[in-house]
Amino acid sequence: MTIGLLGAAALLVGVIVGTVGIGGVLFAPALILIGQVEPHEATAISLISFTLTGIVSLALHLRSSDFPRTLTWTLAIGLLPGAFLGGWLSSRIPDEVILAALFSVSLFSAVWGITRGRPTNTVAVREDLDFTTAVPVGLGTGFGSAITGTSGPVLLTPALMAFGLPTLRAIVVGQVAQAVVTPAGAFGYLLHTRPDPTLTAVLGGATALGAAIGIYGARRLRLPDSFLRTLVTALLFTTSVLIAIRLVASL
């Protein structure tokens, strides 16, 4: 029953990731709350499962006009070492700290989406980032994504939007970045963590399938930018509440 519920949750998370890019933050909390998985193992399973999702996202976006190749590869220079370092250091971080990090990331991103999410006269709309900005952004978001098992988009997408990139472009880059963040972070985790291989394989397949459905559906529906922003913010607030409940219970 539990693996069935987790599989359904993984499918739903995949659809959300494919649609708005940052639903991956829901995965580790689902494993913790539904499957009673320890936070360290949950973040490892989440990150490893998203590896296939990242490959699917990359394949589906590779020929898209919304896929900024140069920006993505420049971000990857920082994402790769950042994600590996985060995965490798995870075993030295207490469970409560991981939960607190998940809560902080979710809540901060949600609040930012409301207060500063929309481009203003002080945040110019842009299509790219220069090298000296993109690499540090990649390094920081890669590290944070691996520590929290959130696959990349939950940190990278809001960061790119904060620098003035259009929402759809930021979502696409965040989705594709999974193909860099997840293998690097998973390798760091696997140096000291061995999650259940059957559960990981089932959840990875379900998440990848959901992501493919979400990406295809988003292309067909062409959802408005404002709607995507609202949905992203609502998801982040919901996640922060769920994580806060689990964190309080663990203290």
Accessible surface in RSA format (square Angstrom, percent):
REM  Atomic radii and reference values for relative SASA: ProtOr
REM  Chains: A
REM  Algorithm: Lee & Richards
REM  Probe-radius: 1.40
REM  Slices: 20
REM RES _ NUM      All-atoms   Total-Side   Main-Chain    Non-polar    All polar
REM                ABS   REL    ABS   REL    ABS   REL    ABS   REL    ABS   REL
RES MET A   1   186.25  96.5 136.86  90.6  49.38 117.6 127.16 108.1  59.08  78.3
RES THR A   2    64.95  46.2  62.61  63.5   2.33   5.6  27.47  36.9  37.48  56.7
RES ILE A   3    80.36  45.7  75.80  56.5   4.57  11.0  76.40  55.0   3.96  10.7
RES GLY A   4    46.41  57.2   0.00   N/A  46.41  57.2  38.32 105.2   8.09  18.1
RES LEU A   5    93.02  51.8  89.02  63.7   4.00  10.1  89.48  62.8   3.54   9.5
RES LEU A   6     3.87   2.2   3.64   2.6   0.22   0.6   3.64   2.6   0.22   0.6
RES GLY A   7    12.37  15.3   0.00   N/A  12.37  15.3  11.10  30.5   1.27   2.8
RES ALA A   8    61.69  56.7  49.52  76.4  12.17  27.7  55.15  77.7   6.54  17.3
RES ALA A   9    18.51  17.0  11.95  18.4   6.56  14.9  17.75  25.0   0.76   2.0
RES ALA A  10     0.00   0.0   0.00   0.0   0.00   0.0   0.00   0.0   0.00   0.0
RES LEU A  11    65.28  36.4  65.28  46.7   0.00   0.0  65.28  45.8   0.00   0.0
RES LEU A  12   110.23  61.4 107.63  77.0   2.60   6.5 109.95  77.2   0.28   0.8
RES VAL A  13     5.74   3.8   5.74   5.2   0.00   0.0   5.74   5.0   0.00   0.0
RES GLY A  14     0.00   0.0   0.00   N/A   0.00   0.0   0.00   0.0   0.00   0.0
RES VAL A  15    44.69  29.4  44.69  40.5   0.00   0.0  44.69  38.8   0.00   0.0
RES ILE A  16    24.95  14.2  22.96  17.1   1.99   4.8  24.95  18.0   0.00   0.0
RES VAL A  17     0.16   0.1   0.16   0.1   0.00   0.0   0.16   0.1   0.00   0.0
RES GLY A  18     3.14   3.9   0.00   N/A   3.14   3.9   0.15   0.4   2.99   6.7
RES THR A  19    26.17  18.6  22.27  22.6   3.90   9.3  15.19  20.4  10.97  16.6
RES VAL A  20     0.13   0.1   0.13   0.1   0.00   0.0   0.13   0.1   0.00   0.0
RES GLY A  21     0.00   0.0   0.00   N/A   0.00   0.0   0.00   0.0   0.00   0.0
RES ILE A  22     1.23   0.7   0.40   0.3   0.83   2.0   0.55   0.4   0.68   1.9
RES GLY A  23     0.49   0.6   0.00   N/A   0.49   0.6   0.49   1.3   0.00   0.0
RES GLY A  24     1.11   1.4   0.00   N/A   1.11   1.4   0.52   1.4   0.59   1.3
RES VAL A  25     1.01   0.7   0.94   0.8   0.08   0.2   1.01   0.9   0.00   0.0
RES LEU A  26    27.69  15.4  25.28  18.1   2.40   6.0  25.37  17.8   2.31   6.2
RES PHE A  27     0.89   0.4   0.89   0.5   0.00   0.0   0.89   0.5   0.00   0.0
RES ALA A  28     0.38   0.4   0.38   0.6   0.00   0.0   0.38   0.5   0.00   0.0
RES PRO A  29     5.03   3.7   2.86   2.6   2.18   7.9   5.03   4.2   0.00   0.0
RES ALA A  30    15.24  14.0  10.24  15.8   5.00  11.4  14.72  20.7   0.52   1.4
RES LEU A  31     0.02   0.0   0.02   0.0   0.00   0.0   0.02   0.0   0.00   0.0
RES ILE A  32     1.70   1.0   0.85   0.6   0.85   2.0   0.85   0.6   0.85   2.3
RES LEU A  33    56.23  31.3  39.93  28.6  16.29  41.0  40.51  28.5  15.72  42.3
RES ILE A  34    75.72  43.1  56.24  41.9  19.48  46.9  60.82  43.8  14.90  40.4
RES GLY A  35    18.70  23.1   0.00   N/A  18.70  23.1   0.86   2.3  17.85  40.0
RES GLN A  36   139.50  78.0 115.25  84.2  24.25  57.7  55.79 118.7  83.71  63.5
RES VAL A  37    19.07  12.5  12.78  11.6   6.29  15.2  17.84  15.5   1.22   3.3
RES GLU A  38   104.48  60.0 102.68  77.7   1.80   4.3  48.98  94.7  55.50  45.3
RES PRO A  39     2.44   1.8   2.44   2.2   0.00   0.0   2.44   2.0   0.00   0.0
RES HIS A  40    43.41  23.7  43.38  30.1   0.03   0.1  33.88  34.9   9.52  11.1
RES GLU A  41    55.77  32.0  54.97  41.6   0.79   1.9  12.35  23.9  43.42  35.4
RES ALA A  42     0.00   0.0   0.00   0.0   0.00   0.0   0.00   0.0   0.00   0.0
RES THR A  43     0.00   0.0   0.00   0.0   0.00   0.0   0.00   0.0   0.00   0.0
RES ALA A  44     0.01   0.0   0.01   0.0   0.00   0.0   0.01   0.0   0.00   0.0
RES ILE A  45     0.16   0.1   0.16   0.1   0.00   0.0   0.16   0.1   0.00   0.0
RES SER A  46     0.00   0.0   0.00   0.0   0.00   0.0   0.00   0.0   0.00   0.0
RES LEU A  47     0.00   0.0   0.00   0.0   0.00   0.0   0.00   0.0   0.00   0.0
RES ILE A  48    36.89  21.0  31.98  23.8   4.91  11.8  31.98  23.0   4.91  13.3
RES SER A  49     1.92   1.6   0.00   0.0   1.92   4.4   1.71   3.6   0.21   0.3
RES PHE A  50     0.00   0.0   0.00   0.0   0.00   0.0   0.00   0.0   0.00   0.0
RES THR A  51    32.49  23.1  32.49  32.9   0.01   0.0  30.97  41.6   1.52   2.3
RES LEU A  52    82.61  46.0  80.86  57.8   1.74   4.4  81.62  57.3   0.99   2.7
RES THR A  53     0.00   0.0   0.00   0.0   0.00   0.0   0.00   0.0   0.00   0.0
RES GLY A  54     0.00   0.0   0.00   N/A   0.00   0.0   0.00   0.0   0.00   0.0
RES ILE A  55    93.91  53.4  93.37  69.6   0.54   1.3  93.37  67.2   0.54   1.5
RES VAL A  56    34.01  22.4  31.20  28.2   2.80   6.8  34.01  29.5   0.00   0.0
RES SER A  57     0.19   0.2   0.19   0.3   0.00   0.0   0.00   0.0   0.19   0.3
RES LEU A  58    46.38  25.8  46.38  33.2   0.00   0.0  46.38  32.6   0.00   0.0
RES ALA A  59    69.71  64.1  45.09  69.6  24.62  56.0  50.98  71.8  18.73  49.6
RES LEU A  60    65.88  36.7  57.29  41.0   8.59  21.6  59.37  41.7   6.51  17.5
RES HIS A  61    11.05   6.0  11.05   7.7   0.00   0.0  10.60  10.9   0.45   0.5
RES LEU A  62    74.20  41.3  74.20  53.1   0.00   0.0  74.20  52.1   0.00   0.0
RES ARG A  63   229.05  96.2 198.98 101.4  30.08  71.6  73.39 100.3 155.66  94.3
RES SER A  64    23.36  19.7  10.99  14.7  12.37  28.5  12.32  26.2  11.03  15.5
RES SER A  65   108.62  91.8  72.76  97.1  35.86  82.6  59.11 125.9  49.51  69.4
RES ASP A  66    36.46  25.5  35.78  35.6   0.68   1.6   1.36   3.2  35.10  35.0
RES PHE A  67     7.37   3.7   0.00   0.0   7.37  19.2   0.23   0.1   7.14  20.4
RES PRO A  68    16.38  11.9   6.28   5.7  10.10  36.7  16.38  13.5   0.00   0.0
RES ARG A  69   105.60  44.3 100.87  51.4   4.73  11.3  46.29  63.3  59.31  35.9
RES THR A  70    98.20  69.8  92.45  93.7   5.76  13.7  59.48  79.9  38.72  58.5
RES LEU A  71     1.86   1.0   0.34   0.2   1.52   3.8   1.21   0.9   0.65   1.7
RES THR A  72     2.32   1.7   2.19   2.2   0.13   0.3   2.19   2.9   0.13   0.2
RES TRP A  73   119.90  48.1 115.44  55.9   4.46  10.5 101.88  54.3  18.03  29.2
RES THR A  74    21.25  15.1  19.41  19.7   1.84   4.4   4.41   5.9  16.84  25.5
RES LEU A  75     0.52   0.3   0.52   0.4   0.00   0.0   0.52   0.4   0.00   0.0
RES ALA A  76    17.49  16.1  15.85  24.5   1.64   3.7  16.07  22.6   1.42   3.8
RES ILE A  77    96.08  54.7  81.60  60.8  14.48  34.9  89.37  64.4   6.71  18.2
RES GLY A  78     1.09   1.3   0.00   N/A   1.09   1.3   1.09   3.0   0.00   0.0
RES LEU A  79     1.58   0.9   1.58   1.1   0.00   0.0   1.58   1.1   0.00   0.0
RES LEU A  80   100.10  55.7 100.05  71.6   0.05   0.1 100.05  70.3   0.05   0.1
RES PRO A  81    66.41  48.4  57.37  52.3   9.04  32.9  64.13  52.9   2.28  14.2
RES GLY A  82     0.58   0.7   0.00   N/A   0.58   0.7   0.58   1.6   0.00   0.0
RES ALA A  83     0.00   0.0   0.00   0.0   0.00   0.0   0.00   0.0   0.00   0.0
RES PHE A  84    70.11  35.1  70.11  43.4   0.00   0.0  70.11  42.5   0.00   0.0
RES LEU A  85    77.80  43.3  77.80  55.7   0.00   0.0  77.80  54.6   0.00   0.0
RES GLY A  86     0.00   0.0   0.00   N/A   0.00   0.0   0.00   0.0   0.00   0.0
RES GLY A  87     0.00   0.0   0.00   N/A   0.00   0.0   0.00   0.0   0.00   0.0
RES TRP A  88    98.26  39.4  98.25  47.6   0.01   0.0  76.25  40.7  22.02  35.7
RES LEU A  89    50.07  27.9  49.95  35.7   0.11   0.3  49.95  35.1   0.11   0.3
RES SER A  90     0.26   0.2   0.25   0.3   0.00   0.0   0.15   0.3   0.11   0.2
RES SER A  91    58.32  49.3  29.91  39.9  28.41  65.4  23.13  49.3  35.18  49.3
RES ARG A  92   153.82  64.6 120.38  61.4  33.43  79.6  63.18  86.3  90.64  54.9
RES ILE A  93    34.28  19.5  32.54  24.2   1.73   4.2  33.64  24.2   0.64   1.7
RES PRO A  94    76.58  55.8  65.45  59.7  11.13  40.5  76.00  62.7   0.59   3.6
RES ASP A  95    37.92  26.6  34.69  34.5   3.23   7.6  11.47  27.0  26.45  26.4
RES GLU A  96    69.33  39.8  68.33  51.7   1.00   2.4  25.08  48.5  44.25  36.1
RES VAL A  97    75.86  49.9  73.70  66.7   2.16   5.2  75.44  65.6   0.42   1.1
RES ILE A  98     0.24   0.1   0.15   0.1   0.09   0.2   0.24   0.2   0.00   0.0
RES LEU A  99     2.90   1.6   2.90   2.1   0.00   0.0   2.90   2.0   0.00   0.0
RES ALA A 100    37.08  34.1  36.85  56.9   0.23   0.5  37.08  52.2   0.00   0.0
RES ALA A 101    27.86  25.6  20.02  30.9   7.85  17.9  27.42  38.6   0.44   1.2
RES LEU A 102     0.13   0.1   0.13   0.1   0.00   0.0   0.13   0.1   0.00   0.0
RES PHE A 103    58.55  29.3  58.55  36.3   0.00   0.0  58.55  35.5   0.00   0.0
RES SER A 104    61.22  51.7  55.56  74.2   5.66  13.0  34.98  74.5  26.24  36.8
RES VAL A 105    26.51  17.4  22.20  20.1   4.31  10.4  26.49  23.0   0.01   0.0
RES SER A 106     0.00   0.0   0.00   0.0   0.00   0.0   0.00   0.0   0.00   0.0
RES LEU A 107    59.15  32.9  59.15  42.3   0.00   0.0  59.15  41.5   0.00   0.0
RES PHE A 108   145.93  73.0 141.59  87.7   4.34  11.3 145.91  88.5   0.02   0.1
RES SER A 109     6.41   5.4   4.37   5.8   2.04   4.7   0.61   1.3   5.80   8.1
RES ALA A 110     0.00   0.0   0.00   0.0   0.00   0.0   0.00   0.0   0.00   0.0
RES VAL A 111    65.15  42.9  64.55  58.4   0.60   1.4  65.15  56.6   0.00   0.0
RES TRP A 112    26.64  10.7  23.24  11.2   3.40   8.0  23.47  12.5   3.17   5.1
RES GLY A 113    18.70  23.1   0.00   N/A  18.70  23.1   7.08  19.4  11.63  26.0
RES ILE A 114   114.86  65.4  84.72  63.1  30.14  72.6  90.03  64.8  24.83  67.4
RES THR A 115    93.90  66.8  58.06  58.9  35.83  85.4  58.46  78.5  35.44  53.6
RES ARG A 116   163.09  68.5 149.14  76.0  13.95  33.2  47.56  65.0 115.53  70.0
RES GLY A 117     1.47   1.8   0.00   N/A   1.47   1.8   0.00   0.0   1.47   3.3
RES ARG A 118   135.94  57.1 132.12  67.3   3.82   9.1  55.58  76.0  80.35  48.7
RES PRO A 119    54.26  39.5  30.85  28.1  23.41  85.1  33.19  27.4  21.07 130.9
RES THR A 120    79.36  56.4  61.10  61.9  18.26  43.5  69.92  93.9   9.44  14.3
RES ASN A 121   162.65 112.2 125.56 121.3  37.08  89.3  36.65  88.2 126.00 121.8
RES THR A 122   127.01  90.3  90.93  92.2  36.08  86.0  83.87 112.7  43.13  65.2
RES VAL A 123    32.21  21.2  28.45  25.8   3.76   9.1  31.70  27.5   0.52   1.4
RES ALA A 124    74.01  68.0  58.92  90.9  15.09  34.3  66.72  94.0   7.29  19.3
RES VAL A 125    96.81  63.7  68.49  62.0  28.32  68.2  68.49  59.5  28.32  76.8
RES ARG A 126    92.16  38.7  85.33  43.5   6.84  16.3  26.38  36.1  65.78  39.9
RES GLU A 127    91.41  52.5  85.59  64.8   5.82  13.9  59.48 115.0  31.93  26.1
RES ASP A 128    67.73  47.4  60.18  59.9   7.55  17.9  28.91  68.0  38.82  38.7
RES LEU A 129    11.58   6.5   0.00   0.0  11.58  29.1   2.23   1.6   9.35  25.2
RES ASP A 130    80.10  56.1  66.23  65.9  13.87  32.8  47.97 112.9  32.13  32.0
RES PHE A 131   119.08  59.6 112.61  69.7   6.47  16.8 112.87  68.4   6.21  17.8
RES THR A 132   109.21  77.7  93.57  94.9  15.64  37.3  79.41 106.7  29.81  45.1
RES THR A 133    32.12  22.8  27.82  28.2   4.29  10.2  11.70  15.7  20.41  30.9
RES ALA A 134     0.00   0.0   0.00   0.0   0.00   0.0   0.00   0.0   0.00   0.0
RES VAL A 135    31.50  20.7  31.50  28.5   0.00   0.0  31.50  27.4   0.00   0.0
RES PRO A 136    76.49  55.7  65.30  59.5  11.19  40.7  68.41  56.5   8.08  50.2
RES VAL A 137    21.93  14.4  14.83  13.4   7.10  17.1  21.73  18.9   0.20   0.5
RES GLY A 138     0.00   0.0   0.00   N/A   0.00   0.0   0.00   0.0   0.00   0.0
RES LEU A 139    84.95  47.3  84.94  60.8   0.01   0.0  84.94  59.7   0.01   0.0
RES GLY A 140    45.52  56.1   0.00   N/A  45.52  56.1  36.92 101.3   8.59  19.2
RES THR A 141    15.13  10.8  14.00  14.2   1.13   2.7  14.95  20.1   0.18   0.3
RES GLY A 142     0.00   0.0   0.00   N/A   0.00   0.0   0.00   0.0   0.00   0.0
RES PHE A 143    71.65  35.8  71.65  44.4   0.00   0.0  71.65  43.4   0.00   0.0
RES GLY A 144    17.19  21.2   0.00   N/A  17.19  21.2  17.19  47.2   0.00   0.0
RES SER A 145     0.14   0.1   0.14   0.2   0.00   0.0   0.00   0.0   0.14   0.2
RES ALA A 146     0.00   0.0   0.00   0.0   0.00   0.0   0.00   0.0   0.00   0.0
RES ILE A 147    12.95   7.4  12.95   9.6   0.00   0.0  12.95   9.3   0.00   0.0
RES THR A 148     2.15   1.5   2.15   2.2   0.00   0.0   2.15   2.9   0.00   0.0
RES GLY A 149     0.00   0.0   0.00   N/A   0.00   0.0   0.00   0.0   0.00   0.0
RES THR A 150     0.36   0.3   0.18   0.2   0.18   0.4   0.18   0.2   0.18   0.3
RES SER A 151     0.08   0.1   0.08   0.1   0.00   0.0   0.00   0.0   0.08   0.1
RES GLY A 152     0.36   0.4   0.00   N/A   0.36   0.4   0.36   1.0   0.00   0.0
RES PRO A 153     0.88   0.6   0.88   0.8   0.00   0.0   0.88   0.7   0.00   0.0
RES VAL A 154     0.22   0.1   0.00   0.0   0.22   0.5   0.00   0.0   0.22   0.6
RES LEU A 155    33.49  18.6  28.44  20.3   5.05  12.7  29.59  20.8   3.90  10.5
RES LEU A 156     0.05   0.0   0.05   0.0   0.00   0.0   0.05   0.0   0.00   0.0
RES THR A 157     0.23   0.2   0.23   0.2   0.00   0.0   0.23   0.3   0.00   0.0
RES PRO A 158    12.37   9.0  11.35  10.4   1.02   3.7  11.45   9.5   0.92   5.7
RES ALA A 159    24.71  22.7  16.79  25.9   7.93  18.0  24.59  34.6   0.12   0.3
RES LEU A 160     0.00   0.0   0.00   0.0   0.00   0.0   0.00   0.0   0.00   0.0
RES MET A 161     8.74   4.5   5.87   3.9   2.87   6.8   4.41   3.7   4.33   5.7
RES ALA A 162    42.99  39.5  27.94  43.1  15.05  34.2  30.65  43.2  12.34  32.7
RES PHE A 163    74.88  37.5  69.17  42.8   5.71  14.9  72.67  44.1   2.21   6.3
RES GLY A 164     0.12   0.2   0.00   N/A   0.12   0.2   0.00   0.0   0.12   0.3
RES LEU A 165     0.10   0.1   0.00   0.0   0.10   0.2   0.00   0.0   0.10   0.3
RES PRO A 166    44.90  32.7  36.91  33.6   7.99  29.0  44.90  37.1   0.00   0.0
RES THR A 167     0.77   0.6   0.08   0.1   0.69   1.7   0.08   0.1   0.69   1.0
RES LEU A 168    63.25  35.2  63.03  45.1   0.22   0.6  63.03  44.3   0.22   0.6
RES ARG A 169    50.95  21.4  49.67  25.3   1.28   3.0   3.95   5.4  46.99  28.5
RES ALA A 170     0.00   0.0   0.00   0.0   0.00   0.0   0.00   0.0   0.00   0.0
RES ILE A 171     3.65   2.1   3.65   2.7   0.00   0.0   3.65   2.6   0.00   0.0
RES VAL A 172     3.48   2.3   3.48   3.2   0.00   0.0   3.48   3.0   0.00   0.0
RES VAL A 173     0.23   0.2   0.23   0.2   0.00   0.0   0.23   0.2   0.00   0.0
RES GLY A 174     0.00   0.0   0.00   N/A   0.00   0.0   0.00   0.0   0.00   0.0
RES GLN A 175     2.21   1.2   2.21   1.6   0.00   0.0   0.04   0.1   2.16   1.6
RES VAL A 176     1.81   1.2   1.71   1.5   0.10   0.3   1.71   1.5   0.10   0.3
RES ALA A 177     0.43   0.4   0.32   0.5   0.11   0.3   0.43   0.6   0.00   0.0
RES GLN A 178     0.00   0.0   0.00   0.0   0.00   0.0   0.00   0.0   0.00   0.0
RES ALA A 179    22.27  20.5   8.09  12.5  14.18  32.3   8.10  11.4  14.17  37.5
RES VAL A 180    27.85  18.3  23.84  21.6   4.01   9.7  27.34  23.8   0.51   1.4
RES VAL A 181     0.00   0.0   0.00   0.0   0.00   0.0   0.00   0.0   0.00   0.0
RES THR A 182     0.00   0.0   0.00   0.0   0.00   0.0   0.00   0.0   0.00   0.0
RES PRO A 183    54.19  39.5  44.89  40.9   9.30  33.8  48.93  40.4   5.26  32.7
RES ALA A 184     9.80   9.0   1.47   2.3   8.34  19.0   9.46  13.3   0.35   0.9
RES GLY A 185     0.00   0.0   0.00   N/A   0.00   0.0   0.00   0.0   0.00   0.0
RES ALA A 186     7.14   6.6   7.14  11.0   0.00   0.0   7.14  10.1   0.00   0.0
RES PHE A 187   116.35  58.2 114.50  70.9   1.85   4.8 115.88  70.3   0.47   1.3
RES GLY A 188     0.00   0.0   0.00   N/A   0.00   0.0   0.00   0.0   0.00   0.0
RES TYR A 189     0.76   0.4   0.76   0.4   0.00   0.0   0.76   0.6   0.00   0.0
RES LEU A 190    65.96  36.7  64.12  45.9   1.84   4.6  64.35  45.2   1.61   4.3
RES LEU A 191    93.08  51.8  61.61  44.1  31.47  79.1  63.62  44.7  29.46  79.3
RES HIS A 192    68.64  37.5  29.31  20.4  39.33 100.6  38.33  39.5  30.31  35.3
RES THR A 193    25.40  18.1  21.30  21.6   4.10   9.8  16.88  22.7   8.52  12.9
RES ARG A 194   179.62  75.4 148.49  75.7  31.13  74.1  75.65 103.4 103.97  63.0
RES PRO A 195    13.74  10.0   5.56   5.1   8.18  29.7   5.98   4.9   7.76  48.2
RES ASP A 196    66.41  46.5  58.24  58.0   8.18  19.3  19.64  46.2  46.77  46.6
RES PRO A 197   106.95  77.9  96.52  88.0  10.43  37.9 102.42  84.6   4.53  28.1
RES THR A 198    88.96  63.3  82.78  83.9   6.17  14.7  55.44  74.5  33.52  50.7
RES LEU A 199    22.73  12.7  22.39  16.0   0.33   0.8  22.39  15.7   0.33   0.9
RES THR A 200    13.18   9.4  12.26  12.4   0.92   2.2  12.25  16.4   0.94   1.4
RES ALA A 201    71.31  65.6  49.60  76.6  21.71  49.4  61.06  86.0  10.25  27.2
RES VAL A 202    66.13  43.5  55.79  50.5  10.34  24.9  63.46  55.1   2.67   7.2
RES LEU A 203     0.00   0.0   0.00   0.0   0.00   0.0   0.00   0.0   0.00   0.0
RES GLY A 204     5.70   7.0   0.00   N/A   5.70   7.0   5.70  15.6   0.00   0.0
RES GLY A 205    32.34  39.9   0.00   N/A  32.34  39.9  25.76  70.7   6.58  14.7
RES ALA A 206    19.90  18.3  12.37  19.1   7.53  17.1  17.76  25.0   2.14   5.7
RES THR A 207     0.00   0.0   0.00   0.0   0.00   0.0   0.00   0.0   0.00   0.0
RES ALA A 208     5.57   5.1   5.03   7.8   0.53   1.2   5.28   7.4   0.29   0.8
RES LEU A 209   104.50  58.2  98.79  70.7   5.71  14.3 103.81  72.9   0.69   1.8
RES GLY A 210     0.00   0.0   0.00   N/A   0.00   0.0   0.00   0.0   0.00   0.0
RES ALA A 211     0.00   0.0   0.00   0.0   0.00   0.0   0.00   0.0   0.00   0.0
RES ALA A 212    30.20  27.8  28.03  43.3   2.17   4.9  28.41  40.0   1.79   4.8
RES ILE A 213    88.50  50.4  83.31  62.1   5.19  12.5  87.17  62.8   1.33   3.6
RES GLY A 214     2.64   3.3   0.00   N/A   2.64   3.3   2.47   6.8   0.17   0.4
RES ILE A 215     2.72   1.5   1.87   1.4   0.85   2.0   2.55   1.8   0.17   0.5
RES TYR A 216   138.63  64.7 136.86  77.9   1.77   4.6 109.27  82.1  29.36  36.2
RES GLY A 217    22.73  28.0   0.00   N/A  22.73  28.0  22.73  62.4   0.00   0.0
RES ALA A 218    23.90  22.0  18.08  27.9   5.82  13.2  18.76  26.4   5.14  13.6
RES ARG A 219   102.72  43.1  89.71  45.7  13.01  31.0  48.36  66.1  54.37  32.9
RES ARG A 220   175.45  73.7 143.15  73.0  32.30  76.9  31.95  43.7 143.51  87.0
RES LEU A 221   123.87  69.0 100.32  71.8  23.55  59.2 103.00  72.3  20.87  56.1
RES ARG A 222   150.45  63.2 131.65  67.1  18.80  44.8  58.08  79.4  92.37  56.0
RES LEU A 223    50.30  28.0  33.51  24.0  16.79  42.2  33.78  23.7  16.53  44.5
RES PRO A 224    82.43  60.1  71.46  65.1  10.97  39.9  82.43  68.1   0.00   0.0
RES ASP A 225    68.00  47.6  58.75  58.5   9.25  21.9  38.01  89.5  29.98  29.9
RES SER A 226    56.57  47.8  53.85  71.9   2.72   6.3  30.18  64.3  26.39  37.0
RES PHE A 227    96.35  48.2  91.36  56.6   4.99  13.0  96.34  58.4   0.01   0.0
RES LEU A 228     9.02   5.0   9.02   6.5   0.00   0.0   9.02   6.3   0.00   0.0
RES ARG A 229    18.28   7.7  16.51   8.4   1.77   4.2  11.44  15.6   6.84   4.1
RES THR A 230    86.75  61.7  80.30  81.4   6.44  15.4  66.74  89.6  20.00  30.2
RES LEU A 231    57.82  32.2  55.13  39.4   2.69   6.8  57.60  40.5   0.22   0.6
RES VAL A 232     9.72   6.4   9.72   8.8   0.00   0.0   9.72   8.4   0.00   0.0
RES THR A 233    16.85  12.0  16.82  17.1   0.04   0.1  11.08  14.9   5.78   8.7
RES ALA A 234    51.38  47.2  43.00  66.4   8.39  19.1  50.23  70.7   1.15   3.0
RES LEU A 235    30.12  16.8  29.63  21.2   0.49   1.2  30.09  21.1   0.03   0.1
RES LEU A 236     2.11   1.2   2.11   1.5   0.00   0.0   2.11   1.5   0.00   0.0
RES PHE A 237    69.61  34.8  69.43  43.0   0.18   0.5  69.61  42.2   0.00   0.0
RES THR A 238    76.24  54.2  70.28  71.2   5.97  14.2  50.16  67.4  26.09  39.4
RES THR A 239     0.08   0.1   0.08   0.1   0.00   0.0   0.08   0.1   0.00   0.0
RES SER A 240     2.24   1.9   2.24   3.0   0.00   0.0   0.00   0.0   2.24   3.1
RES VAL A 241    87.13  57.3  84.60  76.6   2.53   6.1  87.09  75.7   0.03   0.1
RES LEU A 242    70.22  39.1  69.98  50.1   0.24   0.6  70.12  49.2   0.10   0.3
RES ILE A 243     1.76   1.0   0.88   0.7   0.88   2.1   1.76   1.3   0.00   0.0
RES ALA A 244    27.57  25.3  26.86  41.5   0.71   1.6  27.57  38.8   0.00   0.0
RES ILE A 245   105.23  59.9  99.04  73.8   6.19  14.9 103.49  74.5   1.74   4.7
RES ARG A 246    56.58  23.8  55.34  28.2   1.24   3.0  15.34  21.0  41.24  25.0
RES LEU A 247    29.23  16.3  29.23  20.9   0.00   0.0  29.23  20.5   0.00   0.0
RES VAL A 248   106.31  70.0  98.86  89.5   7.45  18.0  98.86  85.9   7.45  20.2
RES ALA A 249    79.67  73.3  41.83  64.5  37.84  86.1  52.85  74.4  26.82  71.0
RES SER A 250    40.65  34.3  10.52  14.0  30.12  69.4  19.55  41.6  21.10  29.6
RES LEU A 251   150.55  83.8  89.14  63.8  61.41 154.4 119.25  83.8  31.29  84.2
END  Absolute sums over single chains surface
CHAIN  1 A    10539.6       8911.9       1627.7       7708.4       2831.3
END  Absolute sums over all chains
TOTAL         10539.6       8911.9       1627.7       7708.4       2831.3
